[in-house]
């Protein structure tokens, strides 16, 4: 497979010309006046990438690449605004070098060198950030520290069901190494194929489970982190009350406090039993109440994804007021009884089973994995296509949802002219859902980044004003920083700043992420 330098994933997996034409035709049914002219990406070799400004010390030189295309490929994440700038051939800041350590000692040596020279270090996993987390959006030289060669499962504790794993391993390679042991991490973010364990930990990624172990935090037993002042390694324990958790400080730190090189992760047996169902509703409000009932029932489904009418129709072709996708799984026992009870709860709120075994759910899962490629195809055709995600409490959701969708629709009408807003629940908790919104709007070629930035700002203000979190699982990066600065308590901001000053006294680790 060939990794795309400008867009999502692998070039071999991108939409074919026929698929792109068919997609544009479907969207044209909603937005008939849009200009769907295709704009192909430029050749990266022809872009004016500036020469590197730094020379590595001899001992690290063999780990470093100054190749312009390599540097360009590490300069941005995979958000809509990243993709469109690449399509437009915009070359802003790029790292001066890409460094690929082959050992933890290499990581230590890189941090020592960069701290001594004032060179910024941006830890890089799979580069799938959608919040500006890997972009050198600052003046001065920088290196992209690509951990992809640290990709091994080093040790397995079968008795405790845990494994010591290097941070640079990609999702599929990790599962391939665990599969012979009958074990799995069972953490499947949408970026699973193109993201790494270290990236999941550094961004507190959300994964497979819609309930219980929803975030990578819940699967983490201990961390090993290289900082400019030394290596921090927490003790392996199932739980501890010994003061504030050291792991919690580094989980979600986005490379600003240290570089995660290894982690002991909690595993499970591979599931042997599964039961699935798709449930339709005529009323979205009833569907939301059914999702809440299941989230508060103690049944803990592995999947409890609620798609609103627009999301369901665009991605599965199902015309309904709401589509709830349910799944239960276990390595120990059949789970049909759990699904039966969940279906009973949906019936109490007007739900009708559309399929057992999840035919509609399978269609949506296939569409879900293809969504980023579809986004890229539409971005090439001047569409504004992007997502934003959040979480709020159940009591606040009706007003919250109305405010956020209202702000999004108003912004689209004023900035883009026409568009559609969709919503799905990615995760549900006893005290609230995690809504994930999609934007599909008409744009003007050459202006779509600015249009999205305006829509994003309007939506972010609505999220903040109505009590939601600025991000549930996409991390803060540089794009969410203005609202994160307002969301976090001031005493915590002071403590985080002090931790940054202590662990990274030269201020070289991912400047501008989480903190000024």
SULQUI-V213354 format. One record per pair of residues at least 6 apart in sequence whose C-alpha atoms are under 6 Angstrom apart, sorted by the first residue. I is the first residue (numbers start at 0). GAP is how many residues later the second one is. Records with the same first field share a line. If there is no record, write none. Layout:
I: GAP ; GAP
//
This chain:
1: 8 ; 9
2: 6 ; 7
3: 6 ; 7
4: 68
5: 77 ; 80
6: 76
13: 359
35: 345
36: 344
37: 342 ; 343
38: 341
40: 46
51: 44
62: 36 ; 37
63: 34 ; 35
64: 32 ; 33
65: 31
70: 24
74: 19 ; 60
75: 58 ; 59
76: 50 ; 51 ; 52 ; 53
77: 50 ; 51 ; 52
78: 51
79: 306
80: 368
92: 43
94: 47 ; 48 ; 49
95: 46 ; 47
96: 46
97: 45 ; 46
98: 46 ; 47
99: 46 ; 47
101: 47
110: 117
114: 391
118: 22 ; 23
119: 22 ; 388 ; 389
120: 21 ; 22 ; 387 ; 388 ; 389
121: 22 ; 23 ; 388
122: 22 ; 132
123: 21 ; 22
124: 22 ; 71 ; 74
125: 68 ; 69 ; 70
130: 346 ; 348
131: 345 ; 346 ; 347
132: 344
146: 21
147: 20
149: 16 ; 18
150: 15 ; 17 ; 18
151: 14
152: 12
153: 10 ; 11
154: 8 ; 9
155: 7
156: 6
160: 106
161: 103 ; 104 ; 105
162: 101 ; 102
163: 99 ; 100
164: 97 ; 98
165: 95 ; 96
166: 30 ; 31 ; 94 ; 95
167: 28 ; 30
168: 27 ; 28
169: 25 ; 26
170: 21 ; 22 ; 25
171: 21
177: 6
181: 88
182: 85 ; 86 ; 87
183: 83 ; 84 ; 86
184: 82
186: 20 ; 21
187: 19 ; 20
188: 18
200: 50
201: 49 ; 50 ; 51 ; 52
202: 49 ; 51 ; 272
203: 12 ; 47 ; 48
204: 10 ; 11 ; 268
205: 8 ; 9 ; 267
206: 7 ; 8
208: 93
209: 92 ; 93 ; 94 ; 217 ; 218
210: 89 ; 217
218: 46 ; 47
219: 45 ; 46
220: 15 ; 43 ; 44
221: 12 ; 14 ; 41 ; 42
222: 10 ; 11 ; 40
223: 8 ; 9 ; 36 ; 37 ; 38 ; 39
224: 6 ; 7 ; 33 ; 34 ; 35 ; 36
225: 32 ; 33
226: 31
227: 276
228: 274
254: 255
255: 253 ; 254
256: 243
268: 62
269: 61
270: 59 ; 60
271: 59
272: 56 ; 57 ; 61
273: 54 ; 55
274: 52 ; 53 ; 61
275: 50 ; 51 ; 80 ; 81 ; 82
276: 49 ; 78 ; 79 ; 80 ; 81
277: 46 ; 47 ; 75 ; 76 ; 77 ; 80
278: 44 ; 45 ; 72 ; 73 ; 74 ; 75
279: 42 ; 43 ; 71 ; 72
280: 6 ; 40 ; 41 ; 70
281: 38 ; 39
282: 38
283: 37 ; 38
285: 63
286: 35
289: 56 ; 59
294: 133 ; 134 ; 135
295: 134
300: 26 ; 27
301: 25 ; 26
302: 23 ; 24
303: 21 ; 22
304: 19 ; 20 ; 120 ; 121
305: 17 ; 18 ; 118 ; 119
306: 15 ; 16 ; 117
307: 14 ; 115
308: 11 ; 12 ; 13
309: 112
310: 111
311: 6
312: 6
314: 49 ; 52
315: 47 ; 48
324: 36
374: 10
381: 61 ; 62 ; 63
382: 58 ; 59 ; 60
383: 56 ; 57 ; 59
384: 54 ; 55
385: 52 ; 53
386: 50 ; 51
387: 48 ; 49
388: 46 ; 47 ; 48 ; 82
389: 44 ; 45 ; 79 ; 80 ; 81 ; 82
390: 42 ; 43 ; 44 ; 77 ; 78 ; 81
391: 40 ; 76
392: 38 ; 39
393: 37 ; 38
399: 66
403: 58
406: 52
407: 51
410: 44
415: 26 ; 27
417: 23 ; 24
418: 21 ; 22
419: 20
420: 17 ; 18
421: 15 ; 16
422: 13 ; 14
423: 11 ; 12
424: 9 ; 10 ; 11
425: 8
426: 7
476: 36
477: 35
//
